[in-house]
Amino acid sequence: MNHSNIIVSSKEIIFGKPRINGTRISVQQILAYLSQGYSFNEIIEFHPELKERDIKACIDYANDLVSSIKIITPSFKVAHA
């Protein structure tokens, strides 16, 4: 899924946090609902302006963020006694 037209950010709205376009609902808020066990339908009941694709876009956005993290491990040599 391409979330680029659904998830937006601007410093004037909710301090620049990523949010669903046309709303003040942050990706963080949707992920919190999901982590608390709320279903897509329940989230949409709380926020009727949302569509299932909006919630999926939040998940996809979070996945892209996590996937972009690069783990850098230090390389060092152990001295032998």
C-alpha positions as CSV (number, residue, x, y, z in Angstrom):
1,M,0.0,0.0,0.0
2,N,1.2,3.5,-0.8
3,H,0.5,5.6,2.3
4,S,2.1,8.8,0.9
5,N,-1.2,10.5,0.0
6,I,-2.9,9.3,3.2
7,I,-0.3,10.0,5.9
8,V,0.9,13.6,6.0
9,S,2.7,15.9,8.4
10,S,2.8,19.6,8.8
11,K,4.3,21.5,11.7
12,E,1.1,23.6,12.1
13,I,-1.1,20.6,12.9
14,I,-0.5,18.4,16.0
15,F,3.1,19.6,16.2
16,G,4.1,17.9,13.0
17,K,3.3,14.4,14.1
18,P,2.3,12.1,11.2
19,R,-1.4,12.1,10.8
20,I,-4.2,10.9,8.5
21,N,-4.8,13.5,5.8
22,G,-7.8,15.8,6.4
23,T,-7.9,14.9,10.1
24,R,-6.1,15.6,13.4
25,I,-5.8,11.9,14.1
26,S,-2.2,10.9,14.5
27,V,-0.6,7.6,13.3
28,Q,0.4,7.2,17.0
29,Q,-3.2,7.4,18.1
30,I,-4.3,4.7,15.6
31,L,-1.4,2.4,16.6
32,A,-2.2,2.9,20.3
33,Y,-5.8,1.8,19.6
34,L,-4.6,-1.3,17.7
35,S,-2.1,-2.2,20.5
36,Q,-4.9,-2.0,23.0
37,G,-6.9,-4.6,21.0
38,Y,-9.4,-2.4,19.3
39,S,-10.6,-3.6,15.9
40,F,-10.7,-1.6,12.7
41,N,-14.5,-1.4,13.1
42,E,-14.2,-0.1,16.6
43,I,-11.7,2.6,15.6
44,I,-14.0,3.6,12.8
45,E,-16.9,3.9,15.3
46,F,-14.7,6.3,17.4
47,H,-13.8,8.2,14.3
48,P,-16.4,7.8,11.6
49,E,-14.4,10.0,9.2
50,L,-11.9,7.2,8.8
51,K,-11.9,4.4,6.4
52,E,-10.2,1.0,6.7
53,R,-7.6,2.1,4.2
54,D,-6.6,4.9,6.6
55,I,-5.9,2.5,9.4
56,K,-4.0,0.2,7.0
57,A,-1.9,3.2,5.9
58,C,-0.9,3.9,9.5
59,I,0.3,0.3,9.9
60,D,2.2,0.5,6.6
61,Y,3.7,3.8,7.6
62,A,4.9,2.3,10.9
63,N,6.3,-0.7,9.1
64,D,8.2,1.5,6.7
65,L,9.7,3.4,9.6
66,V,10.8,0.3,11.4
67,S,12.2,-1.2,8.2
68,S,14.3,1.8,7.6
69,I,16.2,1.5,10.9
70,K,19.8,0.5,10.3
71,I,21.5,-1.3,13.1
72,I,25.2,-0.4,13.3
73,T,27.3,-2.7,15.4
74,P,30.8,-1.7,16.4
75,S,33.5,-3.8,15.1
76,F,36.4,-4.4,17.4
77,K,39.0,-7.0,17.9
78,V,39.5,-9.0,21.1
79,A,43.0,-9.0,22.3
80,H,44.3,-12.5,23.0
81,A,46.3,-13.0,26.2
